[in-house]
Amino acid sequence: MTVSQIASIIEELAPKAYQESYDNTGLCVGSATQEVGGALLCLDVTEEIVHEAIAHKCNLIISHHPVIFGGLKQITGQTEQQRVVRLAIKNDIALYSAHTNIDSVRGGVSEKMADRLALTNRSILIPQKGNLVKLVTFAPTRHAEKVRSALFEAGAGHIGAYSHCSYNASGTGTFMAGEGAQPFVGKWGELRQEPEERMEVIVPEHLSGKVVSALIKTHPYEEPAFDLVPLANVNPNVGFGILGKLPKQMEVNAFLKQVKQVFKCSSIKYSTCTKPIISKVAVMSGSGAGFSGAASAVGADAYVSADFKYHELQNINTQLLAIDIGHYESEVAVIEIFYDVLTKKCSKFVVRLASSLKNPINYL
């Protein structure tokens, strides 16, 4: 398989369209057409990780954090980032990352955090807006089901936990074929009235091209009519964080101990909380300190994330228990996501979990 084929498997779960504007998800180093003999999975690409890939003959490294995040103005070996890039190029190793796109989907990194705490009744904490469109089209009544099925197959018609969602209404379409046209029915210059079905489906914007292609390929008309309408709706399956409930209520101290244990933290930071019982919990992977207000707004009793500053913890509502487990600890499970996705779809190359993973933050 090639790098691009492997990337497409990951991007089925976490489309690049869902990355934040500041991010650099995707292929950072290497060729998309390069054939892959083995893939090494990690959180951060370090020199140790690249040497491990070389030792195991893995010519693709898949990481969560991009090795090139901002501008890289020189590659002289003065920083570890530069040495990593140079070492990868020298050994023909491709570097690919899935970062904020895999942070913001169901089944992503925050979902793994929710798994650790066995949260139930889950939903996205901060669902995204502006990534959905509505496709409206019309087809002859006797062909409508075939067209509708093609739209669903291409990825249209998902609303929350429901699939194959559409609205349909019968009506009459009119058209007149001009000279040179090849009409499905009728002749040049003849006004036609045909029984048609109007179909409306929701489409993720990044799939709109694929869905329109499926429509044109399946539709019997030479020039099928359709509209793509941008929507302000939130997408319940895309966004940051997960909100859920504990299997059973816990006292604050017991919950703190469980969090420390399941995330394998050597220490944790937490805010002052006057609420004695924890039931409703929000989690967010990575630097989620700035989103504690969203957790409070939905009535969470606890919010588990990372990278809280002194005054951020000091100023949090005392009805919310905010817990900082560490950036590494909140995200390291991403390698399990990569592994599960790739091993289910690929059997032609070796997928390895990096053994030289290292938390760059040390505790005494």
VENPE-V726469 format. One record per run of one state. SS is the DSSP state (H for helix, E for strand, - for the rest). FROM is the first residue (numbers start at 1). LEN is the number of residues. If there is no record, write none. Layout:
BEGIN
SS_FROM_LEN / SS_FROM_LEN
END
This chain:
BEGIN
-_1_1 / E_2_1 / H_3_11 / -_14_2 / H_16_3 / -_19_7 / E_26_4 / -_30_5 / E_35_1 / -_36_2 / E_38_5 / -_43_4 / H_47_9 / -_56_4 / E_60_4 / -_64_16 / H_80_11 / -_91_3 / E_94_4 / -_98_2 / H_100_4 / -_104_1 / E_105_1 / -_106_3 / H_109_8 / -_117_3 / E_120_10 / -_130_2 / E_132_9 / H_141_13 / -_154_5 / E_159_1 / -_160_2 / E_162_1 / -_163_4 / E_167_11 / -_178_10 / E_188_1 / -_189_2 / E_191_14 / H_205_14 / -_219_7 / E_226_5 / -_231_3 / E_234_18 / H_252_11 / -_263_6 / E_269_2 / -_271_6 / E_277_7 / -_284_5 / H_289_9 / -_298_4 / E_302_4 / -_306_4 / H_310_5 / -_315_6 / E_321_4 / -_325_2 / H_327_5 / -_332_2 / H_334_12 / -_346_4 / E_350_4 / -_354_11
END
